[in-house]
Amino acid sequence: MSDNQKAIIIVAGGKGTRMGVSLPKQFIRLGGKPILMHTIERFYTYDKQIRIILVLPEDQQVFWKDLCKEYCFDISVDVANGGDTRFHSVLNGIRLLHDEKWVGIHDGVRPFVSYEVIANCFESVQTLKAVIPTIPIVETVRFLKGETSTTVNRDEYCLVQTPQVFCSELLKRAYQQNYNSHFTDDASVVEALGQEVSLISGNRENIKVTTPFDLKIGEALL
């Protein structure tokens, strides 16, 4: 795949509420520097030519620039304004795309996605058009209904990760739809067009760092 055909939109709009701190979670230090920098470095290391679009709330952008100076962080990114929902944040990132053919969407607080998963997503999307990484559920799962619950077959379910990677034309078309509260990720937006989404294997280390316990896991992984 030609290097100039790929883009990654990194969405970082967290508040830090579940961390119990006022600092947005993407800026919390992990291994001596903000989580978001680890995430950006992961894609830059995978491919130094990939176009990186960072979606940040407008009121966090000056703070981000100051952090970049403080940590001498000089990886080039284009910054888009965050929206009221994740859907609108991704849409703002899409509007900055040029002629990239394949576009991934990734959570800013997932710094441990493997290079193999990233590469597999961008390679597989060339023929599959819409690709998401998933991992199997290993715990028992119960379905809740009112005050009752029943065990379900966990083999019929999986956990979804990012990056979710799509043909650019398909992604742009999908995000022309009106917002729906059932759009919980990019795959659900694309599926609303009738497009099948293909699953590939993710990596279990690709956690979303949202709680103090996740930070402990992240430090161990580093």
N, CA and C atoms as a LAMMPS dump frame, in Angstrom:
ITEM: TIMESTEP
0
ITEM: NUMBER OF ATOMS
666
ITEM: BOX BOUNDS ff ff ff
-5.0000000000000000e+02 5.0000000000000000e+02
-5.0000000000000000e+02 5.0000000000000000e+02
-5.0000000000000000e+02 5.0000000000000000e+02
ITEM: ATOMS id mol type element x y z
1 1 1 N 0.841 -1.184 0
2 1 2 C 0 0 0
3 1 3 C 0.882 1.242 0
4 2 1 N 0.595 2.18 -0.865
5 2 2 C 1.361 3.42 -0.914
6 2 3 C 1.193 4.178 0.391
7 3 1 N 2.308 4.702 0.917
8 3 2 C 2.285 5.347 2.226
9 3 3 C 1.323 6.525 2.28
10 4 1 N 1.2 7.275 1.183
11 4 2 C 0.383 8.485 1.245
12 4 3 C -1.11 8.202 1.113
13 5 1 N -1.504 6.928 1.151
14 5 2 C -2.926 6.589 1.055
15 5 3 C -3.575 6.365 2.411
16 6 1 N -2.804 6.397 3.489
17 6 2 C -3.324 6.041 4.806
18 6 3 C -3.446 7.265 5.713
19 7 1 N -4.508 7.261 6.532
20 7 2 C -4.684 8.278 7.567
21 7 3 C -5.256 7.611 8.804
22 8 1 N -4.919 8.161 9.961
23 8 2 C -5.505 7.704 11.212
24 8 3 C -6.087 8.913 11.938
25 9 1 N -7.343 8.798 12.332
26 9 2 C -8.005 9.843 13.12
27 9 3 C -8.022 9.375 14.571
28 10 1 N -7.308 10.083 15.42
29 10 2 C -7.218 9.728 16.836
30 10 3 C -8.151 10.642 17.627
31 11 1 N -9.15 10.034 18.248
32 11 2 C -10.18 10.795 18.958
33 11 3 C -9.841 10.82 20.451
34 12 1 N -9.664 12.026 20.985
35 12 2 C -9.271 12.174 22.39
36 12 3 C -10.132 13.259 23.029
37 13 1 N -11.263 12.867 23.554
38 13 2 C -12.165 13.854 24.147
39 13 3 C -12.537 13.538 25.572
40 14 1 N -11.711 12.711 26.249
41 14 2 C -12.043 12.262 27.6
42 14 3 C -12.005 13.37 28.63
43 15 1 N -12.767 13.159 29.717
44 15 2 C -12.853 14.139 30.803
45 15 3 C -12.071 13.721 32.043
46 16 1 N -11.779 12.421 32.17
47 16 2 C -11.072 11.965 33.366
48 16 3 C -12.002 11.663 34.534
49 17 1 N -13.306 11.624 34.303
50 17 2 C -14.275 11.425 35.383
51 17 3 C -14.059 10.101 36.104
52 18 1 N -13.92 9.01 35.333
53 18 2 C -13.757 7.703 35.958
54 18 3 C -12.379 7.525 36.583
55 19 1 N -11.446 8.407 36.221
56 19 2 C -10.138 8.399 36.867
57 19 3 C -10.188 9.083 38.231
58 20 1 N -11.267 9.845 38.457
59 20 2 C -11.373 10.574 39.702
60 20 3 C -10.475 11.794 39.769
61 21 1 N -10.098 12.324 38.589
62 21 2 C -9.227 13.501 38.531
63 21 3 C -9.83 14.502 37.563
64 22 1 N -9.391 15.768 37.678
65 22 2 C -9.903 16.802 36.784
66 22 3 C -9.159 16.829 35.459
67 23 1 N -7.946 16.288 35.429
68 23 2 C -7.149 16.268 34.199
69 23 3 C -7.761 15.274 33.212
70 24 1 N -8.042 15.701 31.971
71 24 2 C -8.56 14.754 30.973
72 24 3 C -7.652 13.531 30.859
73 25 1 N -8.274 12.361 30.736
74 25 2 C -7.507 11.11 30.844
75 25 3 C -6.426 10.969 29.791
76 26 1 N -6.605 11.567 28.607
77 26 2 C -5.586 11.431 27.569
78 26 3 C -4.288 12.15 27.918
79 27 1 N -4.338 13.056 28.906
80 27 2 C -3.161 13.812 29.311
81 27 3 C -2.506 13.261 30.576
82 28 1 N -3.115 12.256 31.191
83 28 2 C -2.533 11.657 32.389
84 28 3 C -1.228 10.965 32.031
85 29 1 N -0.232 11.086 32.904
86 29 2 C 1.09 10.514 32.624
87 29 3 C 1.075 9.003 32.777
88 30 1 N 1.702 8.356 31.845
89 30 2 C 1.902 6.911 31.867
90 30 3 C 3.33 6.667 31.412
91 31 1 N 4.134 6.068 32.279
92 31 2 C 5.527 5.86 31.912
93 31 3 C 6.264 7.158 31.654
94 32 1 N 5.883 8.209 32.392
95 32 2 C 6.631 9.464 32.311
96 32 3 C 6.137 10.481 31.302
97 33 1 N 5.102 10.137 30.516
98 33 2 C 4.57 11.124 29.573
99 33 3 C 3.093 10.855 29.324
100 34 1 N 2.364 11.84 28.778
101 34 2 C 0.921 11.684 28.59
102 34 3 C 0.552 10.473 27.731
103 35 1 N -0.557 9.828 28.106
104 35 2 C -1.044 8.653 27.378
105 35 3 C -1.178 8.946 25.889
106 36 1 N -1.71 10.11 25.555
107 36 2 C -1.96 10.457 24.157
108 36 3 C -0.682 10.431 23.326
109 37 1 N 0.427 10.823 23.906
110 37 2 C 1.694 10.804 23.162
111 37 3 C 2.108 9.377 22.842
112 38 1 N 1.898 8.46 23.786
113 38 2 C 2.192 7.044 23.514
114 38 3 C 1.355 6.55 22.328
115 39 1 N 0.081 6.929 22.31
116 39 2 C -0.828 6.479 21.248
117 39 3 C -0.387 7.001 19.89
118 40 1 N -0.069 8.285 19.813
119 40 2 C 0.384 8.878 18.551
120 40 3 C 1.683 8.223 18.092
121 41 1 N 2.6 8.01 19.017
122 41 2 C 3.883 7.381 18.672
123 41 3 C 3.7 5.987 18.105
124 42 1 N 2.678 5.28 18.588
125 42 2 C 2.435 3.92 18.118
126 42 3 C 2.176 3.904 16.609
127 43 1 N 1.372 4.839 16.127
128 43 2 C 1.057 4.886 14.697
129 43 3 C 2.21 5.484 13.888
130 44 1 N 2.91 6.449 14.468
131 44 2 C 4.058 7.042 13.781
132 44 3 C 5.172 6.012 13.613
133 45 1 N 5.372 5.182 14.629
134 45 2 C 6.396 4.134 14.544
135 45 3 C 5.998 3.082 13.521
136 46 1 N 4.713 2.785 13.462
137 46 2 C 4.221 1.825 12.457
138 46 3 C 4.495 2.333 11.049
139 47 1 N 4.243 3.607 10.794
140 47 2 C 4.441 4.172 9.455
141 47 3 C 4.658 5.682 9.59
142 48 1 N 5.869 6.111 9.383
143 48 2 C 6.203 7.533 9.551
144 48 3 C 5.524 8.43 8.521
145 49 1 N 4.951 7.849 7.481
146 49 2 C 4.272 8.637 6.45
147 49 3 C 2.757 8.708 6.654
148 50 1 N 2.237 7.989 7.619
149 50 2 C 0.793 7.993 7.806
150 50 3 C 0.333 9.389 8.236
151 51 1 N -0.791 9.822 7.719
152 51 2 C -1.35 11.124 8.114
153 51 3 C -2.081 10.964 9.435
154 52 1 N -1.717 11.769 10.413
155 52 2 C -2.316 11.677 11.742
156 52 3 C -3.194 12.899 11.98
157 53 1 N -4.472 12.647 12.238
158 53 2 C -5.421 13.716 12.568
159 53 3 C -5.855 13.505 14.013
160 54 1 N -5.605 14.488 14.845
161 54 2 C -5.949 14.414 16.26
162 54 3 C -7.191 15.256 16.516
163 55 1 N -8.217 14.635 17.103
164 55 2 C -9.451 15.356 17.432
165 55 3 C -9.457 15.647 18.927
166 56 1 N -9.423 16.94 19.252
167 56 2 C -9.374 17.386 20.649
168 56 3 C -10.437 18.458 20.891
169 57 1 N -11.042 18.475 22.081
170 57 2 C -11.919 19.599 22.409
171 57 3 C -11.156 20.915 22.257
172 58 1 N -11.822 21.921 21.766
173 58 2 C -11.145 23.184 21.48
174 58 3 C -10.491 23.785 22.716
175 59 1 N -11.118 23.599 23.886
176 59 2 C -10.568 24.191 25.101
177 59 3 C -9.385 23.413 25.674
178 60 1 N -8.991 22.311 25.02
179 60 2 C -7.823 21.543 25.458
180 60 3 C -6.625 21.718 24.525
181 61 1 N -6.817 22.417 23.431
182 61 2 C -5.775 22.461 22.404
183 61 3 C -4.556 23.276 22.806
184 62 1 N -4.745 24.362 23.534
185 62 2 C -3.594 25.143 24.006
186 62 3 C -2.786 24.324 25.005
187 63 1 N -3.492 23.63 25.889
188 63 2 C -2.818 22.773 26.869
189 63 3 C -1.997 21.69 26.155
190 64 1 N -2.558 21.124 25.091
191 64 2 C -1.846 20.111 24.316
192 64 3 C -0.574 20.69 23.696
193 65 1 N -0.665 21.869 23.142
194 65 2 C 0.526 22.507 22.55
195 65 3 C 1.596 22.741 23.607
196 66 1 N 1.175 23.138 24.799
197 66 2 C 2.137 23.355 25.885
198 66 3 C 2.793 22.042 26.301
199 67 1 N 2.011 20.97 26.332
200 67 2 C 2.575 19.658 26.659
201 67 3 C 3.604 19.227 25.614
202 68 1 N 3.296 19.475 24.36
203 68 2 C 4.227 19.104 23.288
204 68 3 C 5.56 19.825 23.458
205 69 1 N 5.506 21.098 23.844
206 69 2 C 6.742 21.846 24.097
207 69 3 C 7.469 21.283 25.306
208 70 1 N 6.725 21 26.357
209 70 2 C 7.325 20.492 27.598
210 70 3 C 8.041 19.164 27.376
211 71 1 N 7.456 18.29 26.547
212 71 2 C 8.026 16.955 26.327
213 71 3 C 8.814 16.861 25.028
214 72 1 N 9.045 18.012 24.381
215 72 2 C 9.761 18.029 23.089
216 72 3 C 9.153 17.021 22.126
217 73 1 N 7.839 17.017 22.065
218 73 2 C 7.088 16.073 21.232
219 73 3 C 6.832 16.744 19.886
220 74 1 N 7.47 16.248 18.832
221 74 2 C 7.427 16.955 17.556
222 74 3 C 6.844 16.134 16.407
223 75 1 N 6.089 15.079 16.72
224 75 2 C 5.415 14.337 15.659
225 75 3 C 4.308 15.212 15.085
226 76 1 N 4.278 15.358 13.775
227 76 2 C 3.327 16.258 13.12
228 76 3 C 1.917 15.664 13.118
229 77 1 N 0.959 16.427 13.629
230 77 2 C -0.451 16.029 13.586
231 77 3 C -1.285 17.223 13.15
232 78 1 N -2.395 16.941 12.49
233 78 2 C -3.386 17.974 12.185
234 78 3 C -4.473 17.88 13.245
235 79 1 N -4.874 19.015 13.795
236 79 2 C -5.82 19.014 14.907
237 79 3 C -7.205 19.47 14.44
238 80 1 N -8.215 18.67 14.795
239 80 2 C -9.613 19.015 14.534
240 80 3 C -10.318 19.234 15.867
241 81 1 N -11.349 20.038 15.845
242 81 2 C -12.109 20.307 17.069
243 81 3 C -13.014 19.143 17.439
244 82 1 N -13.068 18.837 18.722
245 82 2 C -13.996 17.824 19.196
246 82 3 C -15.431 18.302 19.082
247 83 1 N -16.361 17.355 18.961
248 83 2 C -17.78 17.696 18.85
249 83 3 C -18.543 17.338 20.101
250 84 1 N -19.844 17.505 20.062
251 84 2 C -20.682 17.22 21.221
252 84 3 C -20.741 15.732 21.54
253 85 1 N -20.581 14.891 20.53
254 85 2 C -20.563 13.432 20.712
255 85 3 C -19.359 12.864 19.968
256 86 1 N -19.096 11.584 20.186
257 86 2 C -17.996 10.959 19.454
258 86 3 C -18.256 10.995 17.954
259 87 1 N -19.509 10.79 17.579
260 87 2 C -19.896 10.845 16.169
261 87 3 C -19.475 12.174 15.552
262 88 1 N -19.797 13.263 16.22
263 88 2 C -19.492 14.577 15.673
264 88 3 C -17.993 14.881 15.725
265 89 1 N -17.292 14.309 16.699
266 89 2 C -15.839 14.463 16.751
267 89 3 C -15.184 13.774 15.555
268 90 1 N -15.62 12.543 15.287
269 90 2 C -15.069 11.817 14.136
270 90 3 C -15.402 12.552 12.843
271 91 1 N -16.616 13.071 12.746
272 91 2 C -17.019 13.817 11.559
273 91 3 C -16.099 15.016 11.331
274 92 1 N -15.743 15.722 12.398
275 92 2 C -14.822 16.856 12.261
276 92 3 C -13.445 16.405 11.783
277 93 1 N -13.015 15.23 12.242
278 93 2 C -11.747 14.685 11.767
279 93 3 C -11.811 14.307 10.301
280 94 1 N -12.915 13.706 9.883
281 94 2 C -13.113 13.319 8.487
282 94 3 C -13.038 14.533 7.571
283 95 1 N -13.541 15.653 8.017
284 95 2 C -13.546 16.867 7.197
285 95 3 C -12.137 17.38 6.885
286 96 1 N -11.139 16.909 7.637
287 96 2 C -9.751 17.32 7.369
288 96 3 C -9.036 16.382 6.397
289 97 1 N -9.704 15.291 6.02
290 97 2 C -9.071 14.346 5.098
291 97 3 C -8.825 14.99 3.739
292 98 1 N -7.766 14.54 3.085
293 98 2 C -7.47 14.989 1.729
294 98 3 C -7.881 13.876 0.767
295 99 1 N -6.906 13.244 0.136
296 99 2 C -7.222 12.174 -0.817
297 99 3 C -6.782 10.807 -0.301
298 100 1 N -6.672 10.659 1.027
299 100 2 C -6.293 9.36 1.581
300 100 3 C -7.35 8.316 1.226
301 101 1 N -6.891 7.129 0.897
302 101 2 C -7.803 6.075 0.44
303 101 3 C -8.315 5.205 1.583
304 102 1 N -7.494 5.039 2.629
305 102 2 C -7.848 4.16 3.741
306 102 3 C -7.714 4.951 5.037
307 103 1 N -8.746 4.906 5.866
308 103 2 C -8.783 5.741 7.066
309 103 3 C -9.131 4.897 8.291
310 104 1 N -8.313 5.05 9.335
311 104 2 C -8.583 4.377 10.597
312 104 3 C -9.065 5.376 11.636
313 105 1 N -9.882 4.904 12.563
314 105 2 C -10.331 5.701 13.698
315 105 3 C -9.849 4.985 14.956
316 106 1 N -9.193 5.734 15.85
317 106 2 C -8.605 5.09 17.035
318 106 3 C -8.86 5.928 18.278
319 107 1 N -9.042 5.255 19.401
320 107 2 C -9.232 5.938 20.676
321 107 3 C -7.889 6.47 21.181
322 108 1 N -7.889 7.729 21.621
323 108 2 C -6.652 8.347 22.085
324 108 3 C -6.058 7.692 23.317
325 109 1 N -6.88 6.95 24.071
326 109 2 C -6.387 6.31 25.294
327 109 3 C -6.228 4.797 25.112
328 110 1 N -5.917 4.382 23.898
329 110 2 C -5.526 2.989 23.627
330 110 3 C -4.085 2.99 23.118
331 111 1 N -3.107 3.109 24.017
332 111 2 C -1.712 3.231 23.573
333 111 3 C -1.005 1.911 23.304
334 112 1 N -1.691 0.78 23.515
335 112 2 C -1.005 -0.506 23.423
336 112 3 C -1.479 -1.387 22.26
337 113 1 N -2.12 -0.797 21.26
338 113 2 C -2.459 -1.589 20.081
339 113 3 C -1.16 -2.064 19.442
340 114 1 N -1.131 -3.317 19.021
341 114 2 C 0.113 -3.866 18.473
342 114 3 C 0.315 -3.411 17.03
343 115 1 N 1.576 -3.372 16.618
344 115 2 C 1.885 -3.018 15.232
345 115 3 C 1.289 -4.037 14.281
346 116 1 N 1.223 -5.302 14.723
347 116 2 C 0.664 -6.353 13.877
348 116 3 C -0.824 -6.108 13.611
349 117 1 N -1.555 -5.675 14.638
350 117 2 C -2.981 -5.396 14.474
351 117 3 C -3.184 -4.198 13.545
352 118 1 N -2.396 -3.144 13.743
353 118 2 C -2.51 -1.968 12.866
354 118 3 C -2.266 -2.369 11.417
355 119 1 N -1.179 -3.099 11.203
356 119 2 C -0.824 -3.506 9.843
357 119 3 C -1.904 -4.398 9.239
358 120 1 N -2.425 -5.327 10.029
359 120 2 C -3.449 -6.248 9.535
360 120 3 C -4.722 -5.492 9.154
361 121 1 N -5.081 -4.474 9.965
362 121 2 C -6.269 -3.671 9.652
363 121 3 C -6.107 -2.962 8.312
364 122 1 N -4.959 -2.308 8.116
365 122 2 C -4.768 -1.526 6.896
366 122 3 C -4.554 -2.411 5.666
367 123 1 N -4.042 -3.606 5.867
368 123 2 C -3.899 -4.52 4.731
369 123 3 C -5.244 -5.149 4.369
370 124 1 N -5.991 -5.579 5.398
371 124 2 C -7.251 -6.274 5.154
372 124 3 C -8.305 -5.363 4.542
373 125 1 N -8.278 -4.074 4.891
374 125 2 C -9.323 -3.156 4.424
375 125 3 C -9.287 -2.962 2.914
376 126 1 N -8.158 -3.262 2.286
377 126 2 C -8.049 -3.086 0.841
378 126 3 C -9.051 -3.959 0.09
379 127 1 N -9.373 -5.103 0.656
380 127 2 C -10.336 -5.999 0.009
381 127 3 C -11.664 -6.072 0.754
382 128 1 N -11.659 -5.759 2.052
383 128 2 C -12.867 -5.936 2.864
384 128 3 C -13.656 -4.643 3.087
385 129 1 N -13.054 -3.493 2.838
386 129 2 C -13.694 -2.166 2.924
387 129 3 C -13.964 -1.657 4.343
388 130 1 N -14.265 -2.544 5.268
389 130 2 C -14.547 -2.133 6.652
390 130 3 C -14.047 -3.222 7.587
391 131 1 N -13.089 -2.864 8.455
392 131 2 C -12.415 -3.859 9.288
393 131 3 C -12.312 -3.353 10.722
394 132 1 N -12.635 -4.216 11.689
395 132 2 C -12.454 -3.853 13.089
396 132 3 C -11.765 -4.996 13.83
397 133 1 N -10.875 -4.679 14.785
398 133 2 C -10.235 -5.721 15.59
399 133 3 C -11.104 -6.096 16.782
400 134 1 N -11.146 -7.362 17.099
401 134 2 C -11.943 -7.841 18.23
402 134 3 C -11.154 -8.896 19.001
403 135 1 N -11.56 -9.11 20.236
404 135 2 C -10.991 -10.193 21.039
405 135 3 C -12.138 -10.997 21.643
406 136 1 N -11.903 -12.293 21.919
407 136 2 C -12.969 -13.121 22.486
408 136 3 C -13.243 -12.748 23.943
409 137 1 N -14.452 -13.03 24.392
410 137 2 C -14.818 -12.851 25.791
411 137 3 C -14.455 -14.122 26.55
412 138 1 N -13.743 -13.96 27.651
413 138 2 C -13.311 -15.139 28.406
414 138 3 C -14.122 -15.328 29.693
415 139 1 N -14.842 -14.287 30.133
416 139 2 C -15.668 -14.414 31.323
417 139 3 C -17.072 -14.911 30.955
418 140 1 N -17.787 -15.389 31.961
419 140 2 C -19.194 -15.739 31.773
420 140 3 C -19.996 -14.46 31.568
421 141 1 N -20.946 -14.508 30.636
422 141 2 C -21.76 -13.329 30.307
423 141 3 C -23.218 -13.631 30.626
424 142 1 N -23.879 -12.658 31.26
425 142 2 C -25.298 -12.803 31.562
426 142 3 C -26.076 -11.669 30.92
427 143 1 N -27.276 -11.994 30.433
428 143 2 C -28.175 -11.011 29.846
429 143 3 C -29.135 -10.524 30.925
430 144 1 N -29.183 -9.2 31.117
431 144 2 C -30.039 -8.611 32.148
432 144 3 C -31.36 -8.167 31.54
433 145 1 N -32.445 -8.566 32.182
434 145 2 C -33.77 -8.143 31.747
435 145 3 C -34.607 -7.879 32.98
436 146 1 N -34.839 -6.581 33.256
437 146 2 C -35.568 -6.234 34.467
438 146 3 C -34.787 -6.682 35.685
439 147 1 N -35.45 -7.467 36.534
440 147 2 C -34.792 -7.951 37.748
441 147 3 C -34.308 -9.384 37.597
442 148 1 N -34.379 -9.92 36.392
443 148 2 C -33.896 -11.278 36.151
444 148 3 C -32.699 -11.242 35.213
445 149 1 N -32.007 -12.363 35.129
446 149 2 C -30.865 -12.47 34.216
447 149 3 C -30.677 -13.917 33.817
448 150 1 N -30.08 -14.113 32.642
449 150 2 C -29.807 -15.466 32.15
450 150 3 C -28.414 -15.502 31.537
451 151 1 N -27.782 -16.646 31.627
452 151 2 C -26.473 -16.838 31.011
453 151 3 C -26.641 -16.956 29.498
454 152 1 N -25.742 -16.309 28.751
455 152 2 C -25.757 -16.403 27.293
456 152 3 C -24.47 -17.069 26.824
457 153 1 N -24.484 -17.523 25.595
458 153 2 C -23.309 -18.181 25.019
459 153 3 C -22.268 -17.133 24.657
460 154 1 N -21.185 -17.067 25.42
461 154 2 C -20.175 -16.037 25.182
462 154 3 C -19.477 -16.2 23.841
463 155 1 N -19.544 -17.399 23.263
464 155 2 C -18.914 -17.611 21.955
465 155 3 C -19.632 -16.847 20.846
466 156 1 N -20.837 -16.369 21.136
467 156 2 C -21.594 -15.602 20.144
468 156 3 C -21.336 -14.1 20.253
469 157 1 N -20.426 -13.712 21.138
470 157 2 C -20.129 -12.296 21.354
471 157 3 C -18.619 -12.079 21.344
472 158 1 N -18.224 -10.828 21.169
473 158 2 C -16.806 -10.486 21.24
474 158 3 C -16.677 -9.044 21.707
475 159 1 N -15.479 -8.66 22.108
476 159 2 C -15.19 -7.289 22.519
477 159 3 C -14.54 -6.549 21.365
478 160 1 N -15.002 -5.33 21.105
479 160 2 C -14.536 -4.555 19.955
480 160 3 C -13.467 -3.556 20.393
481 161 1 N -12.415 -3.448 19.581
482 161 2 C -11.328 -2.52 19.838
483 161 3 C -11.217 -1.503 18.696
484 162 1 N -10.187 -0.704 18.753
485 162 2 C -9.804 0.166 17.642
486 162 3 C -8.314 -0.064 17.383
487 163 1 N -7.804 0.281 16.195
488 163 2 C -8.416 1.119 15.162
489 163 3 C -9.46 0.364 14.329
490 164 1 N -10.527 1.079 13.998
491 164 2 C -11.499 0.582 13.038
492 164 3 C -11.17 1.272 11.718
493 165 1 N -10.934 0.477 10.69
494 165 2 C -10.364 1.009 9.448
495 165 3 C -11.327 0.784 8.286
496 166 1 N -11.454 1.829 7.443
497 166 2 C -12.459 1.807 6.38
498 166 3 C -11.911 2.401 5.091
499 167 1 N -12.552 2.02 4.005
500 167 2 C -12.351 2.721 2.744
501 167 3 C -12.836 4.159 2.955
502 168 1 N -12.031 5.123 2.578
503 168 2 C -12.329 6.527 2.845
504 168 3 C -13.68 6.943 2.263
505 169 1 N -13.951 6.541 1.039
506 169 2 C -15.21 6.927 0.381
507 169 3 C -16.403 6.396 1.163
508 170 1 N -16.297 5.159 1.643
509 170 2 C -17.37 4.551 2.427
510 170 3 C -17.559 5.295 3.743
511 171 1 N -16.467 5.612 4.421
512 171 2 C -16.548 6.298 5.704
513 171 3 C -17.185 7.684 5.555
514 172 1 N -16.781 8.398 4.533
515 172 2 C -17.346 9.736 4.307
516 172 3 C -18.84 9.651 4.041
517 173 1 N -19.253 8.646 3.266
518 173 2 C -20.677 8.47 2.978
519 173 3 C -21.462 8.147 4.252
520 174 1 N -20.87 7.293 5.074
521 174 2 C -21.539 6.885 6.312
522 174 3 C -21.769 8.078 7.232
523 175 1 N -20.799 8.962 7.294
524 175 2 C -20.902 10.099 8.208
525 175 3 C -21.698 11.272 7.62
526 176 1 N -22.315 11.052 6.47
527 176 2 C -23.286 12.014 5.965
528 176 3 C -24.682 11.74 6.538
529 177 1 N -24.826 10.598 7.216
530 177 2 C -26.1 10.266 7.846
531 177 3 C -26.337 11.159 9.059
532 178 1 N -27.594 11.294 9.414
533 178 2 C -27.929 12.019 10.634
534 178 3 C -27.498 11.211 11.85
535 179 1 N -27.115 11.917 12.9
536 179 2 C -26.664 11.259 14.131
537 179 3 C -27.779 10.411 14.73
538 180 1 N -27.39 9.245 15.237
539 180 2 C -28.312 8.342 15.908
540 180 3 C -27.645 7.885 17.207
541 181 1 N -28.379 7.86 18.291
542 181 2 C -27.8 7.481 19.584
543 181 3 C -27.309 6.032 19.603
544 182 1 N -27.747 5.23 18.627
545 182 2 C -27.291 3.844 18.538
546 182 3 C -25.915 3.744 17.878
547 183 1 N -25.372 4.851 17.408
548 183 2 C -24.024 4.853 16.827
549 183 3 C -23.014 4.871 17.97
550 184 1 N -22.612 3.683 18.427
551 184 2 C -21.686 3.603 19.555
552 184 3 C -20.228 3.539 19.124
553 185 1 N -20.001 3.241 17.858
554 185 2 C -18.646 3.262 17.307
555 185 3 C -18.761 3.499 15.806
556 186 1 N -17.625 3.524 15.128
557 186 2 C -17.634 3.834 13.698
558 186 3 C -18.23 2.691 12.885
559 187 1 N -18.013 1.47 13.343
560 187 2 C -18.576 0.323 12.638
561 187 3 C -20.098 0.396 12.594
562 188 1 N -20.718 0.834 13.686
563 188 2 C -22.18 0.92 13.712
564 188 3 C -22.691 1.984 12.747
565 189 1 N -21.896 3.043 12.538
566 189 2 C -22.279 4.079 11.574
567 189 3 C -22.214 3.521 10.157
568 190 1 N -21.154 2.801 9.868
569 190 2 C -20.979 2.217 8.541
570 190 3 C -22.016 1.133 8.276
571 191 1 N -22.323 0.333 9.289
572 191 2 C -23.323 -0.733 9.131
573 191 3 C -24.7 -0.172 8.804
574 192 1 N -24.968 1.047 9.254
575 192 2 C -26.276 1.656 8.983
576 192 3 C -26.486 1.897 7.496
577 193 1 N -25.411 1.862 6.717
578 193 2 C -25.524 1.968 5.253
579 193 3 C -25.811 0.62 4.61
580 194 1 N -25.748 -0.445 5.416
581 194 2 C -25.914 -1.784 4.871
582 194 3 C -24.598 -2.453 4.54
583 195 1 N -23.485 -1.831 4.904
584 195 2 C -22.161 -2.377 4.627
585 195 3 C -21.764 -3.388 5.698
586 196 1 N -21.344 -4.564 5.274
587 196 2 C -20.865 -5.569 6.222
588 196 3 C -19.511 -5.148 6.784
589 197 1 N -19.32 -5.363 8.069
590 197 2 C -18.055 -5.062 8.736
591 197 3 C -17.348 -6.371 9.056
592 198 1 N -16.09 -6.481 8.658
593 198 2 C -15.32 -7.711 8.867
594 198 3 C -14.505 -7.624 10.152
595 199 1 N -14.365 -8.764 10.824
596 199 2 C -13.633 -8.833 12.08
597 199 3 C -12.26 -9.453 11.867
598 200 1 N -11.25 -8.869 12.525
599 200 2 C -9.939 -9.489 12.561
600 200 3 C -9.511 -9.59 14.022
601 201 1 N -8.482 -10.355 14.291
602 201 2 C -8.032 -10.545 15.67
603 201 3 C -7.35 -9.29 16.195
604 202 1 N -7.775 -8.842 17.384
605 202 2 C -7.108 -7.741 18.056
606 202 3 C -6.037 -8.277 18.991
607 203 1 N -5.494 -7.421 19.837
608 203 2 C -4.549 -7.897 20.847
609 203 3 C -5.049 -7.493 22.228
610 204 1 N -4.981 -8.419 23.163
611 204 2 C -5.593 -8.22 24.478
612 204 3 C -4.966 -7.052 25.236
613 205 1 N -3.707 -6.721 24.922
614 205 2 C -3.057 -5.59 25.599
615 205 3 C -3.652 -4.245 25.178
616 206 1 N -4.433 -4.24 24.12
617 206 2 C -4.979 -3.005 23.557
618 206 3 C -6.143 -2.493 24.407
619 207 1 N -5.837 -2.187 25.664
620 207 2 C -6.868 -1.748 26.597
621 207 3 C -7.171 -0.266 26.403
622 208 1 N -8.367 0.123 26.815
623 208 2 C -8.754 1.529 26.834
624 208 3 C -8.523 2.039 28.256
625 209 1 N -7.575 2.932 28.429
626 209 2 C -7.174 3.375 29.767
627 209 3 C -8.177 4.406 30.276
628 210 1 N -9.066 3.964 31.182
629 210 2 C -10.136 4.849 31.657
630 210 3 C -10.255 4.878 33.177
631 211 1 N -9.604 3.962 33.885
632 211 2 C -9.726 3.902 35.342
633 211 3 C -8.333 3.824 35.978
634 212 1 N -8.229 4.098 37.282
635 212 2 C -6.933 3.952 37.969
636 212 3 C -6.363 2.545 37.828
637 213 1 N -7.228 1.527 37.813
638 213 2 C -6.744 0.16 37.644
639 213 3 C -6.108 -0.028 36.267
640 214 1 N -6.715 0.595 35.236
641 214 2 C -6.147 0.526 33.887
642 214 3 C -4.747 1.138 33.857
643 215 1 N -4.551 2.204 34.625
644 215 2 C -3.223 2.826 34.693
645 215 3 C -2.188 1.852 35.254
646 216 1 N -2.589 1.086 36.27
647 216 2 C -1.664 0.095 36.846
648 216 3 C -1.307 -0.959 35.804
649 217 1 N -2.312 -1.388 35.036
650 217 2 C -2.05 -2.361 33.971
651 217 3 C -1.126 -1.756 32.936
652 218 1 N -1.378 -0.479 32.575
653 218 2 C -0.542 0.194 31.584
654 218 3 C 0.906 0.3 32.022
655 219 1 N 1.118 0.633 33.281
656 219 2 C 2.494 0.714 33.786
657 219 3 C 3.169 -0.651 33.699
658 220 1 N 2.426 -1.713 33.997
659 220 2 C 2.982 -3.062 33.912
660 220 3 C 3.312 -3.419 32.474
661 221 1 N 2.445 -3.034 31.527
662 221 2 C 2.694 -3.336 30.118
663 221 3 C 3.929 -2.584 29.603
664 222 1 N 4.115 -1.353 30.076
665 222 2 C 5.3 -0.598 29.659
666 222 3 C 6.568 -1.245 30.192
